[in-house]
Amino acid sequence: MPKATDLKRGMIIDINDVPHAIKQLEARSPSSRGAGTAYKVRYTNLKTGQKLDEVYKGDDFLKEADCIQVKVQYSYNDGESYVFMNMNDYSQYNLNDDDLEGQKEYITEGLEGITALIMEDNILGIELPASVDLEIIETAPGIKGSSATARTKVAILPTGLEVQVPEYLETGEIIKINTTTGKYMSRAS
């Protein structure tokens, strides 16, 4: 049973015996002393598609839906849906754009380390790896000698994601992005 502090986008939580996928997650720090951090979560009901907003304290326990977790690889996009291949038996699962809201910006062809959440032979959602490596396709020219400063600039990645990166990075470099926060972590090694 995960605590509210352990929640991630894409997790499937059981609310009143109905699976709900976490689509948005926001941590709100307290404004007064002694107050705990509040976690605002937006769910999508996986049976009806309805949205549900909930707020939790950091030590609140939630029940994960009873799903099978399967390692998959992203194969391709056929226009309306994203196709994932099971790494064990090579079966395929499809998810549409709405199912991947907030996650598709990190998905590139051949991406591994994805966990599919399966219930009754249907894919409910995916959990992304903690970080992904993406190439900078557009950014302002790098500034020599600026590695000691903390100034940043916007970089555009192949998936359309825009992130703030240090000034010294240039177009064509591969960087590591945190899939939970959507922020630059480091150069990829």
Secondary structure, 3 states (H helix, E strand, C coil): CCEHHHCCCCCEEEECCEEEEEEEEEEECCCCCCCCCEEEEEEEECCCCCEEEEEEECCCECCECCCEEEEEEEEEECCCEEEEEECCCCCEEEEEHHHHCCCHHHCCCCCCCEEEEEECCEEEEEECCCEEEEECCEECCCCCCCCCCCCEEEEECCCCCEEEEECCCCCCCEEEEECCCCCEEEECC
